[in-house]
């Protein structure tokens, strides 16, 4: 996983609007603050809540898919940027990378995040 710069845009929203100080530790636990966002239409019409923006580090020729409580095996495009709607610090994000007939999977936890409320 790689952090995105605060001034980067994902789905038309600046990363700094979504989050502050987000990092991931060696145990795959995200830390930092997710800001409460309203009407994140590019994510989903009228979407509201806490969203984490990150970039998956994987070879360009790999197939990358993510799974959460809301989606299963969703393909990630070549930008490798992911926006994850986090409803609880109990949530997890599973990343599966397949390349040359081999696959690897990692599970990331929202356990270290602070979720700002409205």
Secondary structure, 3 states (H helix, E strand, C coil): CECCCCCCEECCEEHHHHEEEEEECCCCEEEEEECEECCCCCCCCCCCEEEEEEECCCCCCCEEEEECCCCCCEECCCCCEEEEEECCCCCEEEEEEEECCEEEEEEEEEEEEEECCC
